[in-house]
Amino acid sequence: MKKIITALLAMMIFTAVQAKDANVKNILIVYASFMGSTQETAEFMAKELKALKHNVKVTPAAAAAEDISKYDLLILGSAIHGGAPHPDMTKYVADNYTALTKAKTAVFIQCATITSSSAVTREKAKQYPKKVAIGFTPVSTAVFGGVVTEPKSGFEKFMGKMFLGLEKYGDFRNWEKIKAWVLSLDKL
């Protein structure tokens, strides 16, 4: 009888461990950053996902050489400059097009224009994930404020205000919003 109880307990423990491991996801975060703030955001996301016990790898798009098919979720993050994604992200998407059409992918953008005083400019910024997700449909997208350094010249300041509607400078990342988005990916 003792052997039967021991065997049953061992099976219950094994089943519980297997069920726990079934919830662990392998996640790859690929980012492209001009000044480093998108990289910091990607690393923040990885920390939050690792706290949920997921296996997470963070890599710059220029160095990413992973087999996407071995990941349960791929998160692509790109800075935007002049209305265009970082060239490294554009190249990554082009190089991995076929795999991306089959992968569960989320896309985030980090840009200054989402903080613009112009409603038209903010609406335009909300469309930026489509400039990364060319040929595939992400399960989720987000646009976050970035870090905007104050221009060195009056002309640059004038241009920033005139064309982008920028009136303030600094770090516009809303860490709570970023955390909420990345944690919502855990439920997908």
CYANA upper distance limits for C-alpha pairs under 8 A (distance plus 0.5 A):
  1 MET  CA      5 ILE  CA      6.86
  2 LYS  CA      6 THR  CA      6.64
  3 LYS  CA      7 ALA  CA      6.55
  4 ILE  CA      8 LEU  CA      6.60
  5 ILE  CA      9 LEU  CA      6.62
  6 THR  CA     10 ALA  CA      6.62
  7 ALA  CA     11 MET  CA      6.68
  8 LEU  CA     12 MET  CA      6.68
  9 LEU  CA     13 ILE  CA      6.66
 10 ALA  CA     14 PHE  CA      6.58
 11 MET  CA     15 THR  CA      6.54
 12 MET  CA     16 ALA  CA      6.62
 13 ILE  CA     17 VAL  CA      6.68
 14 PHE  CA     18 GLN  CA      6.65
 15 THR  CA     19 ALA  CA      6.60
 16 ALA  CA     20 LYS  CA      6.67
 17 VAL  CA     21 ASP  CA      6.70
 18 GLN  CA     22 ALA  CA      6.68
 19 ALA  CA     23 ASN  CA      7.44
 20 LYS  CA     24 VAL  CA      7.61
 24 VAL  CA     53 LYS  CA      6.91
 24 VAL  CA     54 HIS  CA      5.51
 24 VAL  CA     55 ASN  CA      7.58
 25 LYS  CA     54 HIS  CA      5.58
 25 LYS  CA     55 ASN  CA      6.61
 25 LYS  CA     71 TYR  CA      8.07
 25 LYS  CA     72 ASP  CA      6.28
 25 LYS  CA     73 LEU  CA      7.95
 26 ASN  CA     54 HIS  CA      6.73
 26 ASN  CA     55 ASN  CA      5.31
 26 ASN  CA     56 VAL  CA      6.52
 26 ASN  CA     70 LYS  CA      8.07
 26 ASN  CA     71 TYR  CA      5.46
 26 ASN  CA     72 ASP  CA      5.79
 26 ASN  CA     73 LEU  CA      7.20
 27 ILE  CA     54 HIS  CA      7.70
 27 ILE  CA     55 ASN  CA      6.58
 27 ILE  CA     56 VAL  CA      5.24
 27 ILE  CA     57 LYS  CA      6.92
 27 ILE  CA     71 TYR  CA      6.02
 27 ILE  CA     72 ASP  CA      6.44
 27 ILE  CA     73 LEU  CA      5.37
 27 ILE  CA     74 LEU  CA      6.30
 27 ILE  CA     75 ILE  CA      8.04
 28 LEU  CA     56 VAL  CA      6.29
 28 LEU  CA     57 LYS  CA      5.46
 28 LEU  CA     58 VAL  CA      6.55
 28 LEU  CA     59 THR  CA      8.27
 28 LEU  CA     68 ILE  CA      8.43
 28 LEU  CA     71 TYR  CA      7.02
 28 LEU  CA     73 LEU  CA      6.98
 28 LEU  CA     74 LEU  CA      5.38
 28 LEU  CA     75 ILE  CA      6.70
 29 ILE  CA     42 ALA  CA      7.18
 29 ILE  CA     46 ALA  CA      8.01
 29 ILE  CA     56 VAL  CA      7.88
 29 ILE  CA     57 LYS  CA      6.63
 29 ILE  CA     58 VAL  CA      5.21
 29 ILE  CA     59 THR  CA      6.83
 29 ILE  CA     74 LEU  CA      6.39
 29 ILE  CA     75 ILE  CA      5.12
 29 ILE  CA     76 LEU  CA      6.44
 29 ILE  CA     77 GLY  CA      7.98
 30 VAL  CA     42 ALA  CA      8.33
 30 VAL  CA     58 VAL  CA      6.52
 30 VAL  CA     59 THR  CA      5.61
 30 VAL  CA     60 PRO  CA      6.03
 30 VAL  CA     61 ALA  CA      5.89
 30 VAL  CA     64 ALA  CA      7.53
 30 VAL  CA     74 LEU  CA      8.01
 30 VAL  CA     75 ILE  CA      6.69
 30 VAL  CA     76 LEU  CA      5.46
 30 VAL  CA     77 GLY  CA      6.75
 31 TYR  CA     38 THR  CA      7.37
 31 TYR  CA     39 GLN  CA      6.84
 31 TYR  CA     42 ALA  CA      7.20
 31 TYR  CA     58 VAL  CA      8.24
 31 TYR  CA     59 THR  CA      7.02
 31 TYR  CA     60 PRO  CA      5.47
 31 TYR  CA     61 ALA  CA      5.89
 31 TYR  CA     76 LEU  CA      6.26
 31 TYR  CA     77 GLY  CA      4.99
 31 TYR  CA     78 SER  CA      6.09
 31 TYR  CA     89 MET  CA      7.60
 32 ALA  CA     38 THR  CA      7.34
 32 ALA  CA     39 GLN  CA      7.58
 32 ALA  CA     60 PRO  CA      6.29
 32 ALA  CA     61 ALA  CA      6.05
 32 ALA  CA     62 ALA  CA      8.09
 32 ALA  CA     77 GLY  CA      6.88
 32 ALA  CA     78 SER  CA      5.32
 32 ALA  CA     79 ALA  CA      6.76
 32 ALA  CA     86 HIS  CA      6.43
 32 ALA  CA     88 ASP  CA      6.57
 32 ALA  CA     89 MET  CA      6.17
 33 SER  CA     37 SER  CA      7.21
 33 SER  CA     38 THR  CA      5.55
 33 SER  CA     39 GLN  CA      6.36
 33 SER  CA     78 SER  CA      6.75
 33 SER  CA     79 ALA  CA      5.86
 33 SER  CA     86 HIS  CA      7.38
 34 PHE  CA     38 THR  CA      8.26
 34 PHE  CA     79 ALA  CA      7.09
 34 PHE  CA     86 HIS  CA      7.76
 36 GLY  CA     40 GLU  CA      6.79
 37 SER  CA     41 THR  CA      6.71
 37 SER  CA    146 GLY  CA      7.20
 37 SER  CA    147 VAL  CA      6.99
 38 THR  CA     42 ALA  CA      6.67
 38 THR  CA     77 GLY  CA      7.47
 38 THR  CA     78 SER  CA      7.14
 38 THR  CA     79 ALA  CA      6.58
 38 THR  CA    110 GLN  CA      6.81
 38 THR  CA    146 GLY  CA      8.09
 39 GLN  CA     43 GLU  CA      6.71
 39 GLN  CA     60 PRO  CA      8.30
 40 GLU  CA     44 PHE  CA      6.61
 41 THR  CA     45 MET  CA      6.71
 41 THR  CA    178 ILE  CA      8.49
 42 ALA  CA     46 ALA  CA      6.77
 42 ALA  CA     58 VAL  CA      7.51
 42 ALA  CA     77 GLY  CA      7.61
 43 GLU  CA     47 LYS  CA      6.78
 43 GLU  CA     58 VAL  CA      7.29
 44 PHE  CA     48 GLU  CA      6.91
 45 MET  CA     49 LEU  CA      6.73
 45 MET  CA    178 ILE  CA      8.12
 45 MET  CA    179 LYS  CA      7.37
 45 MET  CA    182 VAL  CA      6.75
 46 ALA  CA     50 LYS  CA      6.45
 46 ALA  CA     56 VAL  CA      6.52
 46 ALA  CA     57 LYS  CA      7.87
 46 ALA  CA     58 VAL  CA      7.49
 47 LYS  CA     51 ALA  CA      6.72
 48 GLU  CA     52 LEU  CA      7.36
 48 GLU  CA    179 LYS  CA      7.61
 48 GLU  CA    182 VAL  CA      8.16
 48 GLU  CA    183 LEU  CA      7.97
 49 LEU  CA     53 LYS  CA      7.31
 49 LEU  CA     54 HIS  CA      6.31
 49 LEU  CA     55 ASN  CA      8.45
 49 LEU  CA     56 VAL  CA      7.60
 49 LEU  CA    182 VAL  CA      8.05
 49 LEU  CA    183 LEU  CA      7.72
 49 LEU  CA    186 ASP  CA      8.31
 50 LYS  CA     54 HIS  CA      5.46
 50 LYS  CA     55 ASN  CA      6.89
 50 LYS  CA     56 VAL  CA      6.92
 59 THR  CA     63 ALA  CA      7.24
 59 THR  CA     64 ALA  CA      6.42
 60 PRO  CA     64 ALA  CA      6.57
 61 ALA  CA     88 ASP  CA      6.19
 61 ALA  CA     89 MET  CA      6.18
 61 ALA  CA     92 TYR  CA      6.43
 62 ALA  CA     88 ASP  CA      5.93
 62 ALA  CA     89 MET  CA      8.07
 62 ALA  CA     92 TYR  CA      7.65
 64 ALA  CA     92 TYR  CA      8.29
 67 ASP  CA     71 TYR  CA      8.41
 68 ILE  CA     74 LEU  CA      7.91
 68 ILE  CA     99 ALA  CA      7.00
 68 ILE  CA    100 LEU  CA      8.15
 68 ILE  CA    103 ALA  CA      7.61
 69 SER  CA     99 ALA  CA      7.49
 69 SER  CA    103 ALA  CA      7.23
 72 ASP  CA    103 ALA  CA      8.31
 72 ASP  CA    104 LYS  CA      7.21
 73 LEU  CA    103 ALA  CA      7.69
 73 LEU  CA    104 LYS  CA      5.70
 73 LEU  CA    105 THR  CA      6.31
 73 LEU  CA    106 ALA  CA      8.11
 74 LEU  CA    103 ALA  CA      7.64
 74 LEU  CA    104 LYS  CA      6.74
 74 LEU  CA    105 THR  CA      5.20
 74 LEU  CA    106 ALA  CA      6.82
 75 ILE  CA    105 THR  CA      6.22
 75 ILE  CA    106 ALA  CA      5.27
 75 ILE  CA    107 VAL  CA      6.23
 75 ILE  CA    108 PHE  CA      8.03
 76 LEU  CA    105 THR  CA      7.82
 76 LEU  CA    106 ALA  CA      6.72
 76 LEU  CA    107 VAL  CA      5.26
 76 LEU  CA    108 PHE  CA      6.77
 77 GLY  CA    107 VAL  CA      6.28
 77 GLY  CA    108 PHE  CA      5.22
 77 GLY  CA    109 ILE  CA      6.13
 77 GLY  CA    110 GLN  CA      7.97
 78 SER  CA     85 PRO  CA      6.46
 78 SER  CA     86 HIS  CA      6.53
 78 SER  CA     89 MET  CA      6.94
 78 SER  CA    108 PHE  CA      7.13
 78 SER  CA    109 ILE  CA      5.60
 78 SER  CA    110 GLN  CA      6.76
 78 SER  CA    132 VAL  CA      8.36
 79 ALA  CA     85 PRO  CA      6.48
 79 ALA  CA     86 HIS  CA      6.29
 79 ALA  CA    109 ILE  CA      6.33
 79 ALA  CA    110 GLN  CA      5.33
 79 ALA  CA    111 CYS  CA      6.45
 80 ILE  CA     84 ALA  CA      5.81
 80 ILE  CA     85 PRO  CA      5.10
 80 ILE  CA     86 HIS  CA      6.51
 80 ILE  CA    109 ILE  CA      7.47
 80 ILE  CA    110 GLN  CA      6.94
 80 ILE  CA    111 CYS  CA      5.90
 80 ILE  CA    128 TYR  CA      8.42
 81 HIS  CA     85 PRO  CA      7.04
 81 HIS  CA     86 HIS  CA      7.52
 81 HIS  CA    111 CYS  CA      8.02
 83 GLY  CA    125 ALA  CA      8.48
 83 GLY  CA    128 TYR  CA      8.07
 84 ALA  CA    128 TYR  CA      8.26
 84 ALA  CA    131 LYS  CA      7.67
 85 PRO  CA     89 MET  CA      7.13
 85 PRO  CA     90 THR  CA      7.08
 85 PRO  CA    128 TYR  CA      8.31
 85 PRO  CA    131 LYS  CA      7.26
 85 PRO  CA    132 VAL  CA      7.13
 86 HIS  CA     90 THR  CA      7.02
 87 PRO  CA     91 LYS  CA      6.66
 88 ASP  CA     92 TYR  CA      6.59
 89 MET  CA     93 VAL  CA      6.64
 89 MET  CA    132 VAL  CA      7.81
 90 THR  CA     94 ALA  CA      6.76
 90 THR  CA    132 VAL  CA      7.14
 91 LYS  CA     95 ASP  CA      6.48
 92 TYR  CA     96 ASN  CA      6.57
 93 VAL  CA     97 TYR  CA      6.07
 93 VAL  CA    100 LEU  CA      8.01
 93 VAL  CA    132 VAL  CA      7.71
 93 VAL  CA    133 ALA  CA      8.28
 93 VAL  CA    134 ILE  CA      8.12
 96 ASN  CA    100 LEU  CA      6.53
 97 TYR  CA    101 THR  CA      6.92
 97 TYR  CA    135 GLY  CA      7.81
 98 THR  CA    102 LYS  CA      7.49
 99 ALA  CA    103 ALA  CA      6.70
100 LEU  CA    104 LYS  CA      8.28
100 LEU  CA    105 THR  CA      7.79
100 LEU  CA    136 PHE  CA      6.93
101 THR  CA    135 GLY  CA      7.39
101 THR  CA    136 PHE  CA      5.43
101 THR  CA    137 THR  CA      7.98
104 LYS  CA    138 PRO  CA      7.44
104 LYS  CA    139 VAL  CA      7.11
105 THR  CA    137 THR  CA      8.13
105 THR  CA    138 PRO  CA      5.41
105 THR  CA    139 VAL  CA      6.41
105 THR  CA    140 SER  CA      8.01
106 ALA  CA    138 PRO  CA      5.44
106 ALA  CA    139 VAL  CA      6.00
106 ALA  CA    140 SER  CA      5.39
106 ALA  CA    141 THR  CA      6.25
106 ALA  CA    185 LEU  CA      8.45
107 VAL  CA    129 PRO  CA      6.70
107 VAL  CA    132 VAL  CA      8.00
107 VAL  CA    133 ALA  CA      7.84
107 VAL  CA    138 PRO  CA      6.99
107 VAL  CA    140 SER  CA      7.02
107 VAL  CA    141 THR  CA      5.29
107 VAL  CA    142 ALA  CA      7.07
108 PHE  CA    129 PRO  CA      7.02
108 PHE  CA    141 THR  CA      6.01
108 PHE  CA    142 ALA  CA      5.19
108 PHE  CA    143 VAL  CA      6.15
108 PHE  CA    144 PHE  CA      7.90
109 ILE  CA    128 TYR  CA      7.36
109 ILE  CA    129 PRO  CA      6.66
109 ILE  CA    142 ALA  CA      6.79
109 ILE  CA    143 VAL  CA      5.16
109 ILE  CA    144 PHE  CA      6.62
110 GLN  CA    143 VAL  CA      6.33
110 GLN  CA    144 PHE  CA      5.34
110 GLN  CA    145 GLY  CA      6.09
110 GLN  CA    146 GLY  CA      5.76
111 CYS  CA    125 ALA  CA      8.14
111 CYS  CA    143 VAL  CA      7.80
111 CYS  CA    144 PHE  CA      6.93
111 CYS  CA    145 GLY  CA      5.76
111 CYS  CA    146 GLY  CA      5.44
111 CYS  CA    147 VAL  CA      8.32
112 ALA  CA    116 SER  CA      7.59
112 ALA  CA    145 GLY  CA      5.97
112 ALA  CA    146 GLY  CA      5.76
112 ALA  CA    147 VAL  CA      7.39
112 ALA  CA    148 VAL  CA      6.83
112 ALA  CA    166 LEU  CA      8.37
112 ALA  CA    172 PHE  CA      8.24
113 THR  CA    121 THR  CA      6.84
113 THR  CA    122 ARG  CA      6.47
113 THR  CA    125 ALA  CA      6.59
113 THR  CA    145 GLY  CA      7.99
113 THR  CA    164 LEU  CA      6.62
113 THR  CA    165 GLY  CA      8.00
113 THR  CA    166 LEU  CA      7.83
114 ILE  CA    121 THR  CA      7.79
114 ILE  CA    122 ARG  CA      5.22
114 ILE  CA    123 GLU  CA      8.33
114 ILE  CA    125 ALA  CA      6.04
114 ILE  CA    126 LYS  CA      7.74
114 ILE  CA    143 VAL  CA      7.68
114 ILE  CA    144 PHE  CA      7.40
114 ILE  CA    145 GLY  CA      6.29
115 THR  CA    122 ARG  CA      7.34
115 THR  CA    145 GLY  CA      6.63
115 THR  CA    166 LEU  CA      7.91
115 THR  CA    172 PHE  CA      7.89
116 SER  CA    121 THR  CA      6.96
116 SER  CA    122 ARG  CA      6.54
116 SER  CA    164 LEU  CA      6.85
116 SER  CA    165 GLY  CA      5.35
116 SER  CA    166 LEU  CA      5.70
116 SER  CA    167 GLU  CA      8.05
117 SER  CA    121 THR  CA      8.45
117 SER  CA    122 ARG  CA      8.39
117 SER  CA    165 GLY  CA      5.66
117 SER  CA    166 LEU  CA      6.99
117 SER  CA    167 GLU  CA      7.78
118 SER  CA    122 ARG  CA      6.84
118 SER  CA    164 LEU  CA      8.09
118 SER  CA    165 GLY  CA      5.99
119 ALA  CA    123 GLU  CA      6.65
120 VAL  CA    124 LYS  CA      6.75
121 THR  CA    125 ALA  CA      6.77
121 THR  CA    164 LEU  CA      7.19
121 THR  CA    165 GLY  CA      7.90
122 ARG  CA    126 LYS  CA      6.93
123 GLU  CA    127 GLN  CA      7.50
124 LYS  CA    128 TYR  CA      7.64
125 ALA  CA    143 VAL  CA      7.86
126 LYS  CA    142 ALA  CA      8.31
126 LYS  CA    143 VAL  CA      6.70
127 GLN  CA    131 LYS  CA      8.04
128 TYR  CA    132 VAL  CA      7.73
128 TYR  CA    143 VAL  CA      8.17
129 PRO  CA    133 ALA  CA      6.67
129 PRO  CA    141 THR  CA      6.94
129 PRO  CA    142 ALA  CA      7.78
129 PRO  CA    143 VAL  CA      7.92
130 LYS  CA    134 ILE  CA      6.91
133 ALA  CA    137 THR  CA      6.95
133 ALA  CA    138 PRO  CA      7.34
139 VAL  CA    188 LEU  CA      8.35
140 SER  CA    185 LEU  CA      8.07
142 ALA  CA    181 TRP  CA      7.98
144 PHE  CA    173 ARG  CA      6.81
144 PHE  CA    174 ASN  CA      7.79
144 PHE  CA    178 ILE  CA      7.82
145 GLY  CA    171 ASP  CA      8.29
145 GLY  CA    172 PHE  CA      5.36
145 GLY  CA    173 ARG  CA      5.36
145 GLY  CA    174 ASN  CA      7.60
146 GLY  CA    171 ASP  CA      6.64
146 GLY  CA    172 PHE  CA      5.73
146 GLY  CA    173 ARG  CA      5.86
147 VAL  CA    169 TYR  CA      8.14
147 VAL  CA    170 GLY  CA      6.10
147 VAL  CA    171 ASP  CA      4.72
147 VAL  CA    172 PHE  CA      6.25
147 VAL  CA    173 ARG  CA      7.51
148 VAL  CA    169 TYR  CA      5.65
148 VAL  CA    170 GLY  CA      5.60
148 VAL  CA    171 ASP  CA      6.80
148 VAL  CA    172 PHE  CA      8.10
149 THR  CA    169 TYR  CA      6.18
149 THR  CA    170 GLY  CA      6.33
150 GLU  CA    157 LYS  CA      8.02
150 GLU  CA    169 TYR  CA      5.94
150 GLU  CA    170 GLY  CA      7.87
151 PRO  CA    156 GLU  CA      6.11
151 PRO  CA    157 LYS  CA      5.96
152 LYS  CA    156 GLU  CA      7.50
152 LYS  CA    157 LYS  CA      8.21
153 SER  CA    157 LYS  CA      6.90
154 GLY  CA    158 PHE  CA      6.56
155 PHE  CA    159 MET  CA      6.64
156 GLU  CA    160 GLY  CA      6.56
157 LYS  CA    161 LYS  CA      6.73
158 PHE  CA    162 MET  CA      6.42
159 MET  CA    163 PHE  CA      6.27
159 MET  CA    164 LEU  CA      8.04
160 GLY  CA    164 LEU  CA      5.68
160 GLY  CA    165 GLY  CA      6.86
160 GLY  CA    166 LEU  CA      5.97
160 GLY  CA    167 GLU  CA      8.32
161 LYS  CA    165 GLY  CA      4.85
161 LYS  CA    166 LEU  CA      5.04
161 LYS  CA    167 GLU  CA      6.36
162 MET  CA    166 LEU  CA      8.28
173 ARG  CA    178 ILE  CA      8.37
174 ASN  CA    178 ILE  CA      6.78
175 TRP  CA    179 LYS  CA      6.48
176 GLU  CA    180 ALA  CA      6.57
177 LYS  CA    181 TRP  CA      6.72
178 ILE  CA    182 VAL  CA      6.75
179 LYS  CA    183 LEU  CA      6.53
180 ALA  CA    184 SER  CA      6.62
181 TRP  CA    185 LEU  CA      7.16
182 VAL  CA    186 ASP  CA      7.61
183 LEU  CA    187 LYS  CA      7.91
184 SER  CA    188 LEU  CA      7.68
